Amino acid sequence: MKVLFLNTKSRIDILPLINKIKIREKGKIGLISIIQYVDLLKEIQTKLPNSVIIGQVVGCNLVNLSKEKVDAYLYVGVGKFHPIYVARKTKKPTYILNPETEEFFLIKKQEIEQYERNKLGRIKKFLAAEHIGIIVSTKPGQENLALALDIKKKLKKECFIFATNTLDLNELENFPKIQCWINTSCSRIEAPGIINYEEIPKEYIQAKTSVKSFRPNLVQNK
């Protein structure tokens, strides 16, 4: 199946919103965004002293963040899906400037702590489960059947492999016997009943180092 990827760019006028940016940290600020708003970072940089454009981030890959040492991050985009991951992984203050709602705020420590509690809850559910469903994506770049088979072989639980192109969480309810699901595709697919394979305690399984991981192309600062 042929797949056509189209980069869509926002045409929002970001300049009126720049005055809302109030970052407490005095050091270097890393500017990050998703693909729709990444072009807005240049305008923000011209108005924000001591900032550096890091570029695009995606939920499952923060490789760009290792390229610059900064004291805080400013994420330009909607929602908290990406910036809360940045805040967790980097331990740096992470601010959000939402071009759609015109809001500016900081990811709170309590939000990160709640995320970690939710993660622990997923792990506990996995440990208690006797019947496991292993989700395999058929999308190019996310397909990880070898990993799924390896997990099925090593886990001392009753495991079933499910292949899908587009994951519909509602469809999982059609399999009431499954007490916990293991996701082997994009690591940011999250739900109360789903644990990502990277979250499985190492004493239960050690993933093969040769298994390919999903690393999409990123827009980087030039």
C-alpha positions as CSV (number, residue, x, y, z in Angstrom):
1,M,0.0,0.0,0.0
2,K,1.4,3.4,-1.0
3,V,1.4,6.1,1.7
4,L,1.6,9.8,1.0
5,F,2.8,12.1,3.8
6,L,1.8,15.7,3.6
7,N,3.3,18.3,6.0
8,T,0.6,20.8,6.9
9,K,1.7,24.2,8.3
10,S,-0.2,26.5,10.5
11,R,-0.9,30.1,9.3
12,I,-1.6,31.5,12.7
13,D,-0.1,34.9,13.5
14,I,2.0,34.1,16.5
15,L,3.4,37.6,17.2
16,P,0.5,38.9,19.3
17,L,0.8,35.9,21.6
18,I,4.6,36.3,22.3
19,N,3.9,38.9,24.9
20,K,2.2,36.2,27.0
21,I,5.4,34.2,27.3
22,K,6.7,34.7,30.9
23,I,9.5,32.2,31.6
24,R,11.0,32.4,35.1
25,E,14.2,30.7,34.2
26,K,17.0,33.1,33.2
27,G,19.1,30.6,31.2
28,K,18.8,29.2,27.7
29,I,15.4,28.3,26.5
30,G,14.8,25.5,24.0
31,L,12.0,26.0,21.5
32,I,10.2,22.9,20.4
33,S,7.0,22.1,18.5
34,I,5.1,19.6,16.4
35,I,5.2,19.7,12.6
36,Q,2.2,22.0,12.2
37,Y,3.7,24.9,14.2
38,V,7.5,24.3,13.8
39,D,7.8,27.2,11.4
40,L,6.5,29.6,14.1
41,L,9.6,29.0,16.2
42,K,11.7,31.4,14.1
43,E,9.3,34.3,14.8
44,I,9.4,33.4,18.5
45,Q,13.1,33.3,18.6
46,T,13.5,36.8,17.3
47,K,11.4,38.1,20.3
48,L,12.7,35.8,23.0
49,P,16.3,36.5,24.0
50,N,18.7,33.6,24.8
51,S,16.4,31.0,23.0
52,V,17.5,28.3,20.7
53,I,15.4,26.5,18.1
54,I,15.6,22.7,18.7
55,G,12.8,21.8,16.3
56,Q,10.2,19.2,16.1
57,V,9.4,16.6,18.7
58,V,7.1,13.6,18.5
59,G,5.6,11.6,21.4
60,C,7.9,8.6,21.0
61,N,11.2,10.2,20.0
62,L,12.9,13.0,21.8
63,V,16.3,12.6,20.0
64,N,16.4,16.3,19.1
65,L,16.4,17.4,22.8
66,S,19.9,15.9,23.3
67,K,21.4,18.3,20.8
68,E,21.3,21.4,23.0
69,K,21.8,22.0,26.8
70,V,19.0,24.3,28.0
71,D,17.5,25.4,31.3
72,A,13.9,25.2,30.2
73,Y,11.7,24.3,27.2
74,L,8.9,26.2,25.5
75,Y,6.6,24.0,23.5
76,V,4.4,25.6,20.8
77,G,1.4,23.5,20.1
78,V,-1.9,22.1,21.4
79,G,-2.5,19.7,24.2
80,K,-0.1,18.3,26.8
81,F,0.7,14.9,25.1
82,H,4.1,16.0,23.9
83,P,5.3,18.5,26.5
84,I,4.5,16.3,29.5
85,Y,6.7,13.6,27.9
86,V,9.4,16.3,27.5
87,A,9.1,17.3,31.2
88,R,9.2,13.7,32.4
89,K,12.3,12.7,30.4
90,T,14.4,15.9,30.7
91,K,13.4,16.9,34.3
92,K,13.4,20.5,33.0
93,P,10.7,23.1,33.4
94,T,8.4,22.8,30.3
95,Y,6.1,25.6,29.2
96,I,3.3,25.5,26.7
97,L,2.2,28.3,24.3
98,N,-1.0,27.1,22.7
99,P,-1.6,29.0,19.4
100,E,-5.2,27.8,19.2
101,T,-6.5,28.7,22.7
102,E,-3.9,31.5,23.1
103,E,-3.0,30.1,26.5
104,F,0.5,30.1,28.2
105,F,1.3,27.9,31.2
106,L,3.8,25.6,32.8
107,I,3.5,21.8,33.1
108,K,2.9,21.3,36.9
109,K,4.9,18.9,39.0
110,Q,1.6,17.3,40.1
111,E,0.7,16.5,36.5
112,I,4.0,14.6,36.1
113,E,3.5,12.8,39.4
114,Q,0.0,11.8,38.3
115,Y,1.4,10.5,35.0
116,E,3.9,8.3,36.9
117,R,1.1,6.9,39.2
118,N,-0.9,6.0,36.1
119,K,2.1,4.2,34.7
120,L,2.6,2.3,37.9
121,G,-1.1,1.3,37.8
122,R,-0.6,-0.2,34.3
123,I,2.4,-2.2,35.5
124,K,0.4,-3.6,38.5
125,K,-2.4,-4.6,36.2
126,F,0.0,-6.4,33.9
127,L,1.6,-8.3,36.9
128,A,-1.8,-9.4,38.1
129,A,-3.1,-10.5,34.7
130,E,-3.1,-14.1,33.6
131,H,-4.4,-13.6,30.0
132,I,-2.4,-11.1,27.9
133,G,-3.2,-9.6,24.5
134,I,-0.1,-8.4,22.5
135,I,-0.9,-5.7,20.0
136,V,1.0,-5.6,16.7
137,S,0.7,-2.7,14.3
138,T,0.8,-3.4,10.5
139,K,1.7,0.2,9.7
140,P,5.1,0.6,8.0
141,G,7.8,1.6,10.5
142,Q,5.7,0.5,13.5
143,E,5.3,-3.2,12.7
144,N,7.1,-5.3,15.4
145,L,6.0,-8.9,15.0
146,A,9.4,-10.2,16.0
147,L,9.2,-8.4,19.3
148,A,5.6,-9.7,19.9
149,L,6.7,-13.3,19.3
150,D,9.6,-12.8,21.6
151,I,7.4,-11.5,24.4
152,K,4.9,-14.3,23.9
153,K,7.7,-16.8,24.2
154,K,9.2,-15.4,27.3
155,L,6.2,-14.5,29.4
156,K,4.8,-17.2,31.7
157,K,1.3,-16.1,30.9
158,E,-1.4,-17.0,28.4
159,C,-0.7,-14.7,25.5
160,F,-2.5,-13.9,22.3
161,I,-1.2,-11.8,19.4
162,F,-3.6,-9.3,17.7
163,A,-2.6,-7.5,14.5
164,T,-4.2,-4.2,13.4
165,N,-3.6,-1.3,11.1
166,T,-5.5,1.3,13.0
167,L,-5.9,0.6,16.7
168,D,-9.5,1.3,18.0
169,L,-9.5,1.1,21.8
170,N,-13.2,0.3,21.7
171,E,-12.6,-2.8,19.7
172,L,-10.5,-4.2,22.6
173,E,-13.7,-4.6,24.6
174,N,-14.7,-7.4,22.3
175,F,-12.1,-9.6,24.0
176,P,-13.2,-9.7,27.7
177,K,-10.9,-12.6,28.4
178,I,-7.9,-10.3,27.9
179,Q,-7.0,-8.7,31.2
180,C,-4.1,-6.6,30.0
181,W,-2.8,-5.5,26.6
182,I,0.9,-5.1,25.6
183,N,1.6,-2.5,22.9
184,T,4.5,-3.2,20.6
185,S,4.1,-0.3,18.2
186,C,4.4,3.4,18.9
187,S,5.4,3.7,22.6
188,R,3.0,6.6,23.3
189,I,-0.2,4.6,22.6
190,E,-1.6,4.8,26.2
191,A,-4.8,3.7,27.9
192,P,-5.6,2.3,31.3
193,G,-5.6,-1.3,30.1
194,I,-2.5,-1.0,27.9
195,I,1.1,-1.3,28.9
196,N,4.0,-0.5,26.5
197,Y,6.5,-3.2,26.2
198,E,9.2,-0.9,27.4
199,E,7.4,-0.6,30.8
200,I,7.4,-4.4,31.4
201,P,9.7,-5.1,34.4
202,K,13.1,-6.5,33.1
203,E,12.9,-9.5,35.3
204,Y,9.9,-10.7,33.3
205,I,11.3,-10.1,29.9
206,Q,14.4,-8.7,28.2
207,A,13.6,-7.3,24.7
208,K,15.9,-8.2,21.9
209,T,18.4,-5.4,21.1
210,S,18.1,-6.3,17.4
211,V,14.3,-5.4,17.3
212,K,13.7,-2.3,15.3
213,S,12.1,0.7,17.0
214,F,9.8,3.3,15.5
215,R,11.8,6.5,14.8
216,P,10.0,8.9,12.5
217,N,11.8,11.7,10.6
218,L,12.1,14.9,12.5
219,V,12.4,18.5,11.4
220,Q,15.6,19.9,13.0
221,N,17.1,23.3,13.4
222,K,19.2,24.2,10.4
